[in-house]
Structures are given as structure tokens and as C-alpha cells.
Amino acid sequence: MLPSFTTISIAVVYHSAFGHTKKLAEAVARGAAQPVNSHVHLIRAEEASEHWDTLNAADALIFGSPTYMGAVSAGFKDFMDKSGNLWLKQRWRDKLAAGFTTSGSYNGDKLAVLQQLAGFAAQHGMIWISLGLKPGDAEEDGANTHVLNRLGSYLGAMARSVNDSPEVTPPQGDLDTAEFLGKRVAEMVYRFKSKE
Ligand SMILES: Cc1cc2nc3c(=O)[nH]c(=O)nc-3n(C[C@H](O)[C@H](O)[C@H](O)COP(=O)(O)O)c2cc1C
């Protein structure tokens, strides 16, 4: 048990051209804010250069990118490349990390993106937190949009966003899955800090 005055800091860094990853990032942030005394920073990848101090001070970083052409988006990759100076100094070593992505297809190579994010975290010496959910129950028509982890991911949170239109929100189950990931990371931070 941590002393009640202990605070934790979590930053969610995301890129989103059409708003779907943004909605997931907000859900991750809601989950991360659930444990008391957690401070959550929602940071657009394009603006990360203005927030290096926040990222360096955070206990955990949660990365979110849409799946574009089977890979992280160029906007997120730009952030990854700009973090190279911090990699040199291993400033994020031993921080917790996790990730999420969304794409238009049920599959669409989302796993490739989560693998990229996990590899990126590993290059920084971070400790990757998995989603920690068994696959949601499949319904016969595959339209189980309310179910947690309906896409059966393990490495991080996945969502299917029907098209590029920002008005179309990812299904509730996918948003809930993202929220679950944020809460899990915050709980893990508490667990790690209580052992320090
Ligand atoms: C350039 C581009 C490439 C895309 N590549 C894929 C892809 O490889 N697989 C897929 O399922 N969807 C793909 N999509 C669809 C997006 O992943 C989907 O619309 C996602 O919700 C966009 O996220 P955003 O709203 O945060 O930008 C692509 C969309 C764009 C614009």
C-alpha cells in the first residue's frame, strides 16, 4: 500500500488524423485516471517536443497510433524518431509502457503496429505491459461491439474504426478495452512504486 500522498504520472502519447485514435486515447486516459492520485497527460504526438519534461518525469508512457499501411502512422513515427536523443541517454529506462491502435479492418495488420510500439518501448529500456484480458466472447455474426477485447488482442488494446470519418466513434467495447488498458497501467505503476 502506498502512502496516500504518493502521486503517479502517466502520459498518453498518440497520433490521430481522423479522430478515432484520439477517442481511444481519451478512453485510455479515463482509465489511467481512475486510481486516486494519478495525474494523466494526454499529448498529441505532433506536440511531444513541447512536453519532453513531462514525458521524462512520467512513471508510465502509453503509446497510441492508428494503423496506416500496416504500420504506425507517419505522425507517430516522427515522434518515435524525435525521441532518439532521449534513447541515447536512456531517459525512459524502467518506465512502464503500453500501447493501442485502431484500423479500418477487423485485422488490418494492427498486430504489426502493437509490435512496433512494444519494440520502440524496448529500445528505450521500458517495461511493456500487456492488455491482460482474455479474448471477448465471439458472437455468431461477429458484431459483438459491446464486448471487452472483442478483437482478441494480447499485446495491447485494439479497436476497429469503421472508416475515416471522425463522427463514427469506435464501438463501446473497444473504448472500454482502451479504458481497461489505462487502468491496468496505472495499477501496475502503483504496484511497482510500492516495491521501491
Ligand atoms: C493512409 C491510411 C492507411 C491506412 N491503412 C490501413 C491498414 O493498413 N489497415 C487497416 O485496417 N486500415 C487502414 N486504414 C484505416 C485507418 O486505420 C482507420 O481509418 C483509423 O480509424 C484511422 O485512425 P485515426 O482516425 O486516428 O486517424 C488506413 C487509413 C489511412 C488514411
The ligand as a Tripos MOL2 file, in Angstrom:
@<TRIPOS>MOLECULE
LIG
   31    33     1     0     0
SMALL
NO_CHARGES

@<TRIPOS>ATOM
      1 C1         -3.0830    6.2450  -45.0600 C.3       1 LIG1
      2 C2         -4.0050    5.2790  -44.4220 C.ar      1 LIG1
      3 C3         -3.6070    3.9560  -44.3230 C.ar      1 LIG1
      4 C4         -4.4360    3.0260  -43.7160 C.ar      1 LIG1
      5 N1         -4.0110    1.7370  -43.6080 N.ar      1 LIG1
      6 C5         -4.8070    0.8240  -43.0080 C.ar      1 LIG1
      7 C6         -4.3580   -0.5110  -42.8350 C.ar      1 LIG1
      8 O1         -3.2220   -0.8880  -43.1470 O.2       1 LIG1
      9 N2         -5.2170   -1.3990  -42.2810 N.ar      1 LIG1
     10 C7         -6.4950   -1.0520  -41.9310 C.ar      1 LIG1
     11 O2         -7.2480   -1.9040  -41.4890 O.2       1 LIG1
     12 N3         -6.9250    0.2380  -42.0250 N.ar      1 LIG1
     13 C8         -6.1110    1.1730  -42.5400 C.ar      1 LIG1
     14 N4         -6.5220    2.4720  -42.6230 N.ar      1 LIG1
     15 C9         -7.7600    2.8970  -41.9480 C.3       1 LIG1
     16 C10        -7.4070    3.5580  -40.6060 C.3       1 LIG1
     17 O3         -6.6150    2.6900  -39.8220 O.3       1 LIG1
     18 C11        -8.6760    3.9080  -39.8040 C.3       1 LIG1
     19 O4         -9.4890    4.7880  -40.5670 O.3       1 LIG1
     20 C12        -8.3390    4.5480  -38.4640 C.3       1 LIG1
     21 O5         -9.5220    4.6470  -37.7220 O.3       1 LIG1
     22 C13        -7.7350    5.9270  -38.5960 C.3       1 LIG1
     23 O6         -7.3690    6.3710  -37.3130 O.3       1 LIG1
     24 P1         -7.4440    7.9140  -36.9400 P.3       1 LIG1
     25 O7         -8.9030    8.2960  -37.0410 O.co2     1 LIG1
     26 O8         -6.9820    8.0300  -35.5350 O.co2     1 LIG1
     27 O9         -6.5740    8.6580  -37.9050 O.co2     1 LIG1
     28 C14        -5.7110    3.4260  -43.2290 C.ar      1 LIG1
     29 C15        -6.1020    4.7550  -43.3320 C.ar      1 LIG1
     30 C16        -5.2630    5.6740  -43.9170 C.ar      1 LIG1
     31 C17        -5.7010    7.1170  -44.0020 C.3       1 LIG1
@<TRIPOS>BOND
     1     1     2 1
     2     2     3 ar
     3     2    30 ar
     4     3     4 ar
     5     4     5 ar
     6     4    28 ar
     7     5     6 ar
     8     6     7 ar
     9     6    13 1
    10     7     8 2
    11     7     9 ar
    12     9    10 ar
    13    10    11 2
    14    10    12 ar
    15    12    13 ar
    16    13    14 ar
    17    14    15 1
    18    14    28 ar
    19    15    16 1
    20    16    17 1
    21    16    18 1
    22    18    19 1
    23    18    20 1
    24    20    21 1
    25    20    22 1
    26    22    23 1
    27    23    24 1
    28    24    25 2
    29    24    26 1
    30    24    27 1
    31    28    29 ar
    32    29    30 ar
    33    30    31 1
@<TRIPOS>SUBSTRUCTURE
     1 LIG1         1 GROUP 0 **** ****
